[in-house]
């Protein structure tokens, strides 16, 4: 069976935790920040775990993690 290629765009945006979960950064923190309140911006700083519904697809994109 041939080698599988890693989707580099995905690999640059996510990382894997010690327990095997996929960690990602939150969206909506790039621009138009003036109308977003401080509480929301603080929340967007934290990274989060990829939702269970998307894990199967992400594992296919990143076969060697």
PQR file of N, CA, C, O and H, with PARSE charges and radii, in Angstrom:
ATOM      1  N   UNK A   1       0.844  -1.187   0.000 -0.4000 1.5000
ATOM      2  CA  UNK A   1       0.000   0.000   0.000 -0.0000 2.0000
ATOM      3  C   UNK A   1       0.888   1.249   0.000  0.5500 1.7000
ATOM      4  O   UNK A   1       1.883   1.293   0.724 -0.5500 1.4000
ATOM      5  N   UNK A   2       0.544   2.255  -0.797 -0.4000 1.5000
ATOM      6  CA  UNK A   2       1.388   3.449  -0.876 -0.0000 2.0000
ATOM      7  C   UNK A   2       1.317   4.296   0.395  0.5500 1.7000
ATOM      8  O   UNK A   2       0.397   4.178   1.204 -0.5500 1.4000
ATOM      9  H   UNK A   2      -0.264   2.219  -1.384  0.4000 1.0000
ATOM     10  N   UNK A   3       2.311   5.139   0.532 -0.4000 1.5000
ATOM     11  CA  UNK A   3       2.324   6.067   1.667 -0.0000 2.0000
ATOM     12  C   UNK A   3       1.192   7.074   1.506  0.5500 1.7000
ATOM     13  O   UNK A   3       0.785   7.396   0.390 -0.5500 1.4000
ATOM     14  H   UNK A   3       3.059   5.235  -0.125  0.4000 1.0000
ATOM     15  N   UNK A   4       0.689   7.567   2.635 -0.4000 1.5000
ATOM     16  CA  UNK A   4      -0.342   8.598   2.616 -0.0000 2.0000
ATOM     17  C   UNK A   4       0.306   9.952   2.826  0.5500 1.7000
ATOM     18  O   UNK A   4       1.253  10.076   3.603 -0.5500 1.4000
ATOM     19  H   UNK A   4       1.019   7.306   3.542  0.4000 1.0000
ATOM     20  N   UNK A   5      -0.195  10.962   2.144 -0.4000 1.5000
ATOM     21  CA  UNK A   5       0.352  12.306   2.310 -0.0000 2.0000
ATOM     22  C   UNK A   5      -0.399  13.044   3.403  0.5500 1.7000
ATOM     23  O   UNK A   5      -1.622  12.954   3.517 -0.5500 1.4000
ATOM     24  H   UNK A   5      -0.965  10.861   1.514  0.4000 1.0000
ATOM     25  N   UNK A   6       0.366  13.778   4.205 -0.4000 1.5000
ATOM     26  CA  UNK A   6      -0.223  14.634   5.226 -0.0000 2.0000
ATOM     27  C   UNK A   6      -0.721  15.905   4.575  0.5500 1.7000
ATOM     28  O   UNK A   6      -0.040  16.477   3.724 -0.5500 1.4000
ATOM     29  H   UNK A   6       1.359  13.851   4.112  0.4000 1.0000
ATOM     30  N   UNK A   7      -1.903  16.353   4.966 -0.4000 1.5000
ATOM     31  CA  UNK A   7      -2.433  17.632   4.473 -0.0000 2.0000
ATOM     32  C   UNK A   7      -1.743  18.741   5.250  0.5500 1.7000
ATOM     33  O   UNK A   7      -2.083  19.004   6.403 -0.5500 1.4000
ATOM     34  H   UNK A   7      -2.456  15.888   5.657  0.4000 1.0000
ATOM     35  N   UNK A   8      -0.770  19.392   4.611 -0.4000 1.5000
ATOM     36  CA  UNK A   8       0.091  20.361   5.294 -0.0000 2.0000
ATOM     37  C   UNK A   8      -0.667  21.564   5.829  0.5500 1.7000
ATOM     38  O   UNK A   8      -0.311  22.102   6.877 -0.5500 1.4000
ATOM     39  H   UNK A   8      -0.494  19.178   3.674  0.4000 1.0000
ATOM     40  N   UNK A   9      -1.702  21.990   5.128 -0.4000 1.5000
ATOM     41  CA  UNK A   9      -2.496  23.131   5.590 -0.0000 2.0000
ATOM     42  C   UNK A   9      -3.127  22.829   6.943  0.5500 1.7000
ATOM     43  O   UNK A   9      -3.210  23.704   7.805 -0.5500 1.4000
ATOM     44  H   UNK A   9      -1.992  21.553   4.277  0.4000 1.0000
ATOM     45  N   UNK A  10      -3.570  21.596   7.125 -0.4000 1.5000
ATOM     46  CA  UNK A  10      -4.174  21.179   8.394 -0.0000 2.0000
ATOM     47  C   UNK A  10      -3.089  21.012   9.448  0.5500 1.7000
ATOM     48  O   UNK A  10      -3.275  21.420  10.595 -0.5500 1.4000
ATOM     49  H   UNK A  10      -3.503  20.886   6.424  0.4000 1.0000
ATOM     50  N   UNK A  11      -1.971  20.423   9.081 -0.4000 1.5000
ATOM     51  CA  UNK A  11      -0.889  20.157  10.030 -0.0000 2.0000
ATOM     52  C   UNK A  11      -0.348  21.445  10.656  0.5500 1.7000
ATOM     53  O   UNK A  11       0.081  21.447  11.809 -0.5500 1.4000
ATOM     54  H   UNK A  11      -1.819  20.091   8.150  0.4000 1.0000
ATOM     55  N   UNK A  12      -0.371  22.545   9.886 -0.4000 1.5000
ATOM     56  CA  UNK A  12       0.119  23.820  10.401 -0.0000 2.0000
ATOM     57  C   UNK A  12      -0.860  24.450  11.380  0.5500 1.7000
ATOM     58  O   UNK A  12      -0.464  25.278  12.200 -0.5500 1.4000
ATOM     59  H   UNK A  12      -0.719  22.544   8.948  0.4000 1.0000
ATOM     60  N   UNK A  13      -2.124  24.072  11.307 -0.4000 1.5000
ATOM     61  CA  UNK A  13      -3.163  24.708  12.117 -0.0000 2.0000
ATOM     62  C   UNK A  13      -3.547  23.941  13.371  0.5500 1.7000
ATOM     63  O   UNK A  13      -4.165  24.509  14.271 -0.5500 1.4000
ATOM     64  H   UNK A  13      -2.445  23.399  10.641  0.4000 1.0000
ATOM     65  N   UNK A  14      -3.198  22.675  13.451 -0.4000 1.5000
ATOM     66  CA  UNK A  14      -3.592  21.865  14.602 -0.0000 2.0000
ATOM     67  C   UNK A  14      -2.387  21.154  15.201  0.5500 1.7000
ATOM     68  O   UNK A  14      -1.344  21.013  14.562 -0.5500 1.4000
ATOM     69  H   UNK A  14      -2.696  22.214  12.720  0.4000 1.0000
ATOM     70  N   UNK A  15      -2.554  20.709  16.450 -0.4000 1.5000
ATOM     71  CA  UNK A  15      -1.537  19.881  17.096 -0.0000 2.0000
ATOM     72  C   UNK A  15      -2.250  18.801  17.880  0.5500 1.7000
ATOM     73  O   UNK A  15      -3.455  18.889  18.116 -0.5500 1.4000
ATOM     74  H   UNK A  15      -3.401  20.824  16.970  0.4000 1.0000
ATOM     75  N   UNK A  16      -1.516  17.791  18.280 -0.4000 1.5000
ATOM     76  CA  UNK A  16      -2.097  16.656  18.979 -0.0000 2.0000
ATOM     77  C   UNK A  16      -1.652  16.686  20.431  0.5500 1.7000
ATOM     78  O   UNK A  16      -0.475  16.897  20.724 -0.5500 1.4000
ATOM     79  H   UNK A  16      -0.537  17.720  18.087  0.4000 1.0000
ATOM     80  N   UNK A  17      -2.599  16.474  21.340 -0.4000 1.5000
ATOM     81  CA  UNK A  17      -2.294  16.456  22.766 -0.0000 2.0000
ATOM     82  C   UNK A  17      -1.687  15.104  23.144  0.5500 1.7000
ATOM     83  O   UNK A  17      -1.636  14.187  22.324 -0.5500 1.4000
ATOM     84  H   UNK A  17      -3.555  16.303  21.102  0.4000 1.0000
ATOM     85  N   UNK A  18      -1.242  14.993  24.352 -0.4000 1.5000
ATOM     86  CA  UNK A  18      -0.651  13.749  24.831 -0.0000 2.0000
ATOM     87  C   UNK A  18      -1.626  12.593  24.835  0.5500 1.7000
ATOM     88  O   UNK A  18      -1.223  11.440  24.682 -0.5500 1.4000
ATOM     89  H   UNK A  18      -1.283  15.738  25.018  0.4000 1.0000
ATOM     90  N   UNK A  19      -2.906  12.884  25.007 -0.4000 1.5000
ATOM     91  CA  UNK A  19      -3.928  11.833  25.036 -0.0000 2.0000
ATOM     92  C   UNK A  19      -4.484  11.514  23.652  0.5500 1.7000
ATOM     93  O   UNK A  19      -5.364  10.664  23.516 -0.5500 1.4000
ATOM     94  H   UNK A  19      -3.234  13.820  25.131  0.4000 1.0000
ATOM     95  N   UNK A  20      -3.971  12.197  22.620 -0.4000 1.5000
ATOM     96  CA  UNK A  20      -4.383  11.899  21.250 -0.0000 2.0000
ATOM     97  C   UNK A  20      -5.497  12.759  20.710  0.5500 1.7000
ATOM     98  O   UNK A  20      -5.950  12.544  19.586 -0.5500 1.4000
ATOM     99  H   UNK A  20      -3.257  12.888  22.731  0.4000 1.0000
ATOM    100  N   UNK A  21      -5.956  13.736  21.489 -0.4000 1.5000
ATOM    101  CA  UNK A  21      -6.995  14.638  20.997 -0.0000 2.0000
ATOM    102  C   UNK A  21      -6.353  15.693  20.100  0.5500 1.7000
ATOM    103  O   UNK A  21      -5.163  15.984  20.228 -0.5500 1.4000
ATOM    104  H   UNK A  21      -5.589  13.911  22.402  0.4000 1.0000
ATOM    105  N   UNK A  22      -7.144  16.263  19.195 -0.4000 1.5000
ATOM    106  CA  UNK A  22      -6.629  17.267  18.269 -0.0000 2.0000
ATOM    107  C   UNK A  22      -7.001  18.647  18.787  0.5500 1.7000
ATOM    108  O   UNK A  22      -8.171  18.944  19.031 -0.5500 1.4000
ATOM    109  H   UNK A  22      -8.110  16.026  19.091  0.4000 1.0000
ATOM    110  N   UNK A  23      -5.980  19.485  18.952 -0.4000 1.5000
ATOM    111  CA  UNK A  23      -6.144  20.824  19.508 -0.0000 2.0000
ATOM    112  C   UNK A  23      -6.063  21.849  18.388  0.5500 1.7000
ATOM    113  O   UNK A  23      -5.227  21.731  17.491 -0.5500 1.4000
ATOM    114  H   UNK A  23      -5.030  19.243  18.754  0.4000 1.0000
ATOM    115  N   UNK A  24      -6.939  22.866  18.438 -0.4000 1.5000
ATOM    116  CA  UNK A  24      -6.958  23.906  17.417 -0.0000 2.0000
ATOM    117  C   UNK A  24      -7.151  25.263  18.073  0.5500 1.7000
ATOM    118  O   UNK A  24      -7.575  25.354  19.225 -0.5500 1.4000
ATOM    119  H   UNK A  24      -7.617  22.962  19.166  0.4000 1.0000
ATOM    120  N   UNK A  25      -6.837  26.321  17.324 -0.4000 1.5000
ATOM    121  CA  UNK A  25      -7.091  27.672  17.818 -0.0000 2.0000
ATOM    122  C   UNK A  25      -8.481  28.107  17.374  0.5500 1.7000
ATOM    123  O   UNK A  25      -9.023  27.583  16.401 -0.5500 1.4000
ATOM    124  H   UNK A  25      -6.493  26.248  16.388  0.4000 1.0000
ATOM    125  N   UNK A  26      -9.042  29.048  18.079 -0.4000 1.5000
ATOM    126  CA  UNK A  26     -10.383  29.529  17.764 -0.0000 2.0000
ATOM    127  C   UNK A  26     -10.339  30.567  16.648  0.5500 1.7000
ATOM    128  O   UNK A  26      -9.336  31.251  16.446 -0.5500 1.4000
ATOM    129  H   UNK A  26      -8.602  29.473  18.869  0.4000 1.0000
ATOM    130  N   UNK A  27     -11.448  30.661  15.935 -0.4000 1.5000
ATOM    131  CA  UNK A  27     -11.567  31.609  14.821 -0.0000 2.0000
ATOM    132  C   UNK A  27     -12.038  32.972  15.331  0.5500 1.7000
ATOM    133  O   UNK A  27     -12.342  33.123  16.515 -0.5500 1.4000
ATOM    134  H   UNK A  27     -12.262  30.105  16.099  0.4000 1.0000
ATOM    135  N   UNK A  28     -12.099  33.948  14.450 -0.4000 1.5000
ATOM    136  CA  UNK A  28     -12.634  35.295  14.712 -0.0000 2.0000
ATOM    137  C   UNK A  28     -11.740  36.163  15.583  0.5500 1.7000
ATOM    138  O   UNK A  28     -12.247  37.003  16.326 -0.5500 1.4000
ATOM    139  H   UNK A  28     -11.852  33.825  13.488  0.4000 1.0000
ATOM    140  N   UNK A  29     -10.429  35.986  15.515 -0.4000 1.5000
ATOM    141  CA  UNK A  29      -9.504  36.788  16.318 -0.0000 2.0000
ATOM    142  C   UNK A  29      -8.540  37.568  15.428  0.5500 1.7000
ATOM    143  O   UNK A  29      -7.545  38.091  15.929 -0.5500 1.4000
ATOM    144  H   UNK A  29     -10.017  35.303  14.912  0.4000 1.0000
ATOM    145  N   UNK A  30      -8.805  37.664  14.115 -0.4000 1.5000
ATOM    146  CA  UNK A  30      -7.859  38.284  13.188 -0.0000 2.0000
ATOM    147  C   UNK A  30      -8.113  39.774  12.957  0.5500 1.7000
ATOM    148  O   UNK A  30      -7.178  40.573  13.019 -0.5500 1.4000
ATOM    149  H   UNK A  30      -9.613  37.239  13.708  0.4000 1.0000
ATOM    150  N   UNK A  31      -9.346  40.152  12.696 -0.4000 1.5000
ATOM    151  CA  UNK A  31      -9.629  41.549  12.376 -0.0000 2.0000
ATOM    152  C   UNK A  31     -11.053  41.903  12.810  0.5500 1.7000
ATOM    153  O   UNK A  31     -11.821  41.038  13.231 -0.5500 1.4000
ATOM    154  H   UNK A  31     -10.106  39.503  12.645  0.4000 1.0000
ATOM    155  N   UNK A  32     -11.386  43.180  12.700 -0.4000 1.5000
ATOM    156  CA  UNK A  32     -12.666  43.733  13.186 -0.0000 2.0000
ATOM    157  C   UNK A  32     -12.836  43.386  14.671  0.5500 1.7000
ATOM    158  O   UNK A  32     -13.850  42.821  15.081 -0.5500 1.4000
ATOM    159  H   UNK A  32     -10.762  43.882  12.359  0.4000 1.0000
ATOM    160  N   UNK A  33     -11.826  43.737  15.453 -0.4000 1.5000
ATOM    161  CA  UNK A  33     -11.834  43.385  16.881 -0.0000 2.0000
ATOM    162  C   UNK A  33     -12.485  44.458  17.741  0.5500 1.7000
ATOM    163  O   UNK A  33     -12.800  44.208  18.904 -0.5500 1.4000
ATOM    164  H   UNK A  33     -11.002  44.196  15.120  0.4000 1.0000
ATOM    165  N   UNK A  34     -12.690  45.646  17.188 -0.4000 1.5000
ATOM    166  CA  UNK A  34     -13.208  46.752  18.000 -0.0000 2.0000
ATOM    167  C   UNK A  34     -14.635  46.508  18.470  0.5500 1.7000
ATOM    168  O   UNK A  34     -15.004  46.937  19.563 -0.5500 1.4000
ATOM    169  H   UNK A  34     -12.434  45.849  16.243  0.4000 1.0000
ATOM    170  N   UNK A  35     -15.431  45.840  17.678 -0.4000 1.5000
ATOM    171  CA  UNK A  35     -16.819  45.598  18.073 -0.0000 2.0000
ATOM    172  C   UNK A  35     -16.996  44.357  18.950  0.5500 1.7000
ATOM    173  O   UNK A  35     -18.091  44.104  19.452 -0.5500 1.4000
ATOM    174  H   UNK A  35     -15.132  45.492  16.789  0.4000 1.0000
ATOM    175  N   UNK A  36     -15.944  43.598  19.133 -0.4000 1.5000
ATOM    176  CA  UNK A  36     -16.001  42.407  19.993 -0.0000 2.0000
ATOM    177  C   UNK A  36     -15.588  42.797  21.399  0.5500 1.7000
ATOM    178  O   UNK A  36     -14.574  43.469  21.588 -0.5500 1.4000
ATOM    179  H   UNK A  36     -15.054  43.804  18.726  0.4000 1.0000
ATOM    180  N   UNK A  37     -16.370  42.379  22.386 -0.4000 1.5000
ATOM    181  CA  UNK A  37     -16.073  42.811  23.751 -0.0000 2.0000
ATOM    182  C   UNK A  37     -14.890  42.049  24.350  0.5500 1.7000
ATOM    183  O   UNK A  37     -14.474  41.018  23.824 -0.5500 1.4000
ATOM    184  H   UNK A  37     -17.193  41.833  22.232  0.4000 1.0000
ATOM    185  N   UNK A  38     -14.362  42.564  25.445 -0.4000 1.5000
ATOM    186  CA  UNK A  38     -13.145  42.035  26.060 -0.0000 2.0000
ATOM    187  C   UNK A  38     -13.301  40.594  26.502  0.5500 1.7000
ATOM    188  O   UNK A  38     -12.387  39.785  26.348 -0.5500 1.4000
ATOM    189  H   UNK A  38     -14.701  43.403  25.872  0.4000 1.0000
ATOM    190  N   UNK A  39     -14.456  40.277  27.050 -0.4000 1.5000
ATOM    191  CA  UNK A  39     -14.713  38.912  27.515 -0.0000 2.0000
ATOM    192  C   UNK A  39     -14.622  37.919  26.349  0.5500 1.7000
ATOM    193  O   UNK A  39     -14.046  36.839  26.478 -0.5500 1.4000
ATOM    194  H   UNK A  39     -15.199  40.935  27.175  0.4000 1.0000
ATOM    195  N   UNK A  40     -15.199  38.308  25.222 -0.4000 1.5000
ATOM    196  CA  UNK A  40     -15.174  37.453  24.035 -0.0000 2.0000
ATOM    197  C   UNK A  40     -13.756  37.284  23.513  0.5500 1.7000
ATOM    198  O   UNK A  40     -13.367  36.178  23.137 -0.5500 1.4000
ATOM    199  H   UNK A  40     -15.667  39.185  25.118  0.4000 1.0000
ATOM    200  N   UNK A  41     -12.972  38.369  23.482 -0.4000 1.5000
ATOM    201  CA  UNK A  41     -11.596  38.300  22.991 -0.0000 2.0000
ATOM    202  C   UNK A  41     -10.710  37.450  23.892  0.5500 1.7000
ATOM    203  O   UNK A  41      -9.841  36.727  23.404 -0.5500 1.4000
ATOM    204  H   UNK A  41     -13.289  39.268  23.787  0.4000 1.0000
ATOM    205  N   UNK A  42     -10.922  37.532  25.208 -0.4000 1.5000
ATOM    206  CA  UNK A  42     -10.176  36.679  26.140 -0.0000 2.0000
ATOM    207  C   UNK A  42     -10.490  35.212  25.891  0.5500 1.7000
ATOM    208  O   UNK A  42      -9.604  34.359  25.941 -0.5500 1.4000
ATOM    209  H   UNK A  42     -11.628  38.119  25.604  0.4000 1.0000
ATOM    210  N   UNK A  43     -11.755  34.929  25.623 -0.4000 1.5000
ATOM    211  CA  UNK A  43     -12.184  33.558  25.348 -0.0000 2.0000
ATOM    212  C   UNK A  43     -11.548  33.021  24.071  0.5500 1.7000
ATOM    213  O   UNK A  43     -11.223  31.837  23.986 -0.5500 1.4000
ATOM    214  H   UNK A  43     -12.475  35.622  25.583  0.4000 1.0000
ATOM    215  N   UNK A  44     -11.373  33.887  23.085 -0.4000 1.5000
ATOM    216  CA  UNK A  44     -10.811  33.482  21.802 -0.0000 2.0000
ATOM    217  C   UNK A  44      -9.309  33.203  21.864  0.5500 1.7000
ATOM    218  O   UNK A  44      -8.760  32.577  20.958 -0.5500 1.4000
ATOM    219  H   UNK A  44     -11.637  34.849  23.155  0.4000 1.0000
ATOM    220  N   UNK A  45      -8.641  33.663  22.925 -0.4000 1.5000
ATOM    221  CA  UNK A  45      -7.204  33.389  23.071 -0.0000 2.0000
ATOM    222  C   UNK A  45      -6.943  31.912  23.332  0.5500 1.7000
ATOM    223  O   UNK A  45      -5.951  31.365  22.850 -0.5500 1.4000
ATOM    224  H   UNK A  45      -9.087  34.172  23.661  0.4000 1.0000
ATOM    225  N   UNK A  46      -7.811  31.272  24.078 -0.4000 1.5000
ATOM    226  CA  UNK A  46      -7.629  29.879  24.466 -0.0000 2.0000
ATOM    227  C   UNK A  46      -7.771  28.962  23.254  0.5500 1.7000
ATOM    228  O   UNK A  46      -8.561  29.230  22.349 -0.5500 1.4000
ATOM    229  H   UNK A  46      -8.616  31.717  24.468  0.4000 1.0000
ATOM    230  N   UNK A  47      -7.007  27.892  23.249 -0.4000 1.5000
ATOM    231  CA  UNK A  47      -7.191  26.878  22.213 -0.0000 2.0000
ATOM    232  C   UNK A  47      -8.280  25.921  22.683  0.5500 1.7000
ATOM    233  O   UNK A  47      -8.658  25.916  23.855 -0.5500 1.4000
ATOM    234  H   UNK A  47      -6.366  27.674  23.984  0.4000 1.0000
ATOM    235  N   UNK A  48      -8.773  25.121  21.762 -0.4000 1.5000
ATOM    236  CA  UNK A  48      -9.862  24.210  22.081 -0.0000 2.0000
ATOM    237  C   UNK A  48      -9.645  22.881  21.373  0.5500 1.7000
ATOM    238  O   UNK A  48      -8.787  22.765  20.498 -0.5500 1.4000
ATOM    239  H   UNK A  48      -8.467  25.125  20.810  0.4000 1.0000
ATOM    240  N   UNK A  49     -10.424  21.889  21.757 -0.4000 1.5000
ATOM    241  CA  UNK A  49     -10.329  20.559  21.170 -0.0000 2.0000
ATOM    242  C   UNK A  49     -11.283  20.472  19.980  0.5500 1.7000
ATOM    243  O   UNK A  49     -12.386  21.016  20.022 -0.5500 1.4000
ATOM    244  H   UNK A  49     -11.120  21.984  22.468  0.4000 1.0000
ATOM    245  N   UNK A  50     -10.857  19.791  18.925 -0.4000 1.5000
ATOM    246  CA  UNK A  50     -11.700  19.606  17.742 -0.0000 2.0000
ATOM    247  C   UNK A  50     -12.925  18.783  18.134  0.5500 1.7000
ATOM    248  O   UNK A  50     -12.812  17.804  18.871 -0.5500 1.4000
ATOM    249  H   UNK A  50      -9.961  19.349  18.890  0.4000 1.0000
ATOM    250  N   UNK A  51     -14.084  19.179  17.642 -0.4000 1.5000
ATOM    251  CA  UNK A  51     -15.340  18.510  17.969 -0.0000 2.0000
ATOM    252  C   UNK A  51     -15.335  17.056  17.503  0.5500 1.7000
ATOM    253  O   UNK A  51     -14.709  16.723  16.496 -0.5500 1.4000
ATOM    254  H   UNK A  51     -14.177  19.974  17.043  0.4000 1.0000
ATOM    255  N   UNK A  52     -16.026  16.205  18.231 -0.4000 1.5000
ATOM    256  CA  UNK A  52     -16.057  14.767  17.946 -0.0000 2.0000
ATOM    257  C   UNK A  52     -16.569  14.451  16.546  0.5500 1.7000
ATOM    258  O   UNK A  52     -16.166  13.453  15.948 -0.5500 1.4000
ATOM    259  H   UNK A  52     -16.534  16.476  19.048  0.4000 1.0000
ATOM    260  N   UNK A  53     -17.456  15.295  16.017 -0.4000 1.5000
ATOM    261  CA  UNK A  53     -18.005  15.045  14.688 -0.0000 2.0000
ATOM    262  C   UNK A  53     -16.972  15.244  13.584  0.5500 1.7000
ATOM    263  O   UNK A  53     -17.144  14.726  12.480 -0.5500 1.4000
ATOM    264  H   UNK A  53     -17.784  16.105  16.503  0.4000 1.0000
ATOM    265  N   UNK A  54     -15.905  15.984  13.865 -0.4000 1.5000
ATOM    266  CA  UNK A  54     -14.880  16.271  12.859 -0.0000 2.0000
ATOM    267  C   UNK A  54     -13.604  15.457  13.033  0.5500 1.7000
ATOM    268  O   UNK A  54     -12.721  15.517  12.178 -0.5500 1.4000
ATOM    269  H   UNK A  54     -15.766  16.404  14.761  0.4000 1.0000
ATOM    270  N   UNK A  55     -13.488  14.703  14.113 -0.4000 1.5000
ATOM    271  CA  UNK A  55     -12.238  13.999  14.417 -0.0000 2.0000
ATOM    272  C   UNK A  55     -11.895  12.971  13.348  0.5500 1.7000
ATOM    273  O   UNK A  55     -10.731  12.851  12.966 -0.5500 1.4000
ATOM    274  H   UNK A  55     -14.205  14.654  14.808  0.4000 1.0000
ATOM    275  N   UNK A  56     -12.873  12.236  12.862 -0.4000 1.5000
ATOM    276  CA  UNK A  56     -12.619  11.190  11.872 -0.0000 2.0000
ATOM    277  C   UNK A  56     -12.001  11.787  10.598  0.5500 1.7000
ATOM    278  O   UNK A  56     -11.058  11.225  10.041 -0.5500 1.4000
ATOM    279  H   UNK A  56     -13.818  12.334  13.172  0.4000 1.0000
ATOM    280  N   UNK A  57     -12.531  12.913  10.148 -0.4000 1.5000
ATOM    281  CA  UNK A  57     -12.015  13.579   8.946 -0.0000 2.0000
ATOM    282  C   UNK A  57     -10.607  14.107   9.197  0.5500 1.7000
ATOM    283  O   UNK A  57      -9.736  13.995   8.335 -0.5500 1.4000
ATOM    284  H   UNK A  57     -13.297  13.369  10.600  0.4000 1.0000
ATOM    285  N   UNK A  58     -10.387  14.678  10.372 -0.4000 1.5000
ATOM    286  CA  UNK A  58      -9.077  15.242  10.702 -0.0000 2.0000
ATOM    287  C   UNK A  58      -8.012  14.144  10.765  0.5500 1.7000
ATOM    288  O   UNK A  58      -6.882  14.353  10.322 -0.5500 1.4000
ATOM    289  H   UNK A  58     -11.095  14.769  11.072  0.4000 1.0000
ATOM    290  N   UNK A  59      -8.361  12.982  11.307 -0.4000 1.5000
ATOM    291  CA  UNK A  59      -7.404  11.878  11.378 -0.0000 2.0000
ATOM    292  C   UNK A  59      -7.017  11.406   9.977  0.5500 1.7000
ATOM    293  O   UNK A  59      -5.887  10.976   9.750 -0.5500 1.4000
ATOM    294  H   UNK A  59      -9.279  12.812  11.667  0.4000 1.0000
ATOM    295  N   UNK A  60      -7.959  11.490   9.044 -0.4000 1.5000
ATOM    296  CA  UNK A  60      -7.679  11.108   7.660 -0.0000 2.0000
ATOM    297  C   UNK A  60      -6.727  12.116   7.005  0.5500 1.7000
ATOM    298  O   UNK A  60      -5.868  11.739   6.209 -0.5500 1.4000
ATOM    299  H   UNK A  60      -8.878  11.839   9.228  0.4000 1.0000
ATOM    300  N   UNK A  61      -6.885  13.387   7.344 -0.4000 1.5000
ATOM    301  CA  UNK A  61      -6.016  14.452   6.822 -0.0000 2.0000
ATOM    302  C   UNK A  61      -4.603  14.346   7.386  0.5500 1.7000
ATOM    303  O   UNK A  61      -3.633  14.717   6.725 -0.5500 1.4000
ATOM    304  H   UNK A  61      -7.583  13.694   7.992  0.4000 1.0000
ATOM    305  N   UNK A  62      -4.493  13.836   8.617 -0.4000 1.5000
ATOM    306  CA  UNK A  62      -3.204  13.736   9.310 -0.0000 2.0000
ATOM    307  C   UNK A  62      -2.930  12.271   9.659  0.5500 1.7000
ATOM    308  O   UNK A  62      -3.093  11.877  10.814 -0.5500 1.4000
ATOM    309  H   UNK A  62      -5.281  13.535   9.154  0.4000 1.0000
ATOM    310  N   UNK A  63      -2.519  11.466   8.689 -0.4000 1.5000
ATOM    311  CA  UNK A  63      -2.419  10.030   8.935 -0.0000 2.0000
ATOM    312  C   UNK A  63      -1.309   9.590   9.885  0.5500 1.7000
ATOM    313  O   UNK A  63      -1.389   8.494  10.441 -0.5500 1.4000
ATOM    314  H   UNK A  63      -2.386  11.786   7.751  0.4000 1.0000
ATOM    315  N   UNK A  64      -0.276  10.409  10.087 -0.4000 1.5000
ATOM    316  CA  UNK A  64       0.863   9.958  10.879 -0.0000 2.0000
ATOM    317  C   UNK A  64       1.020  10.711  12.180  0.5500 1.7000
ATOM    318  O   UNK A  64       2.144  10.979  12.606 -0.5500 1.4000
ATOM    319  H   UNK A  64      -0.211  11.298   9.635  0.4000 1.0000
ATOM    320  N   UNK A  65      -0.083  11.058  12.821 -0.4000 1.5000
ATOM    321  CA  UNK A  65      -0.006  11.750  14.102 -0.0000 2.0000
ATOM    322  C   UNK A  65      -0.505  10.858  15.215  0.5500 1.7000
ATOM    323  O   UNK A  65      -0.517  11.268  16.375 -0.5500 1.4000
ATOM    324  H   UNK A  65      -0.996  10.841  12.475  0.4000 1.0000
TER
END
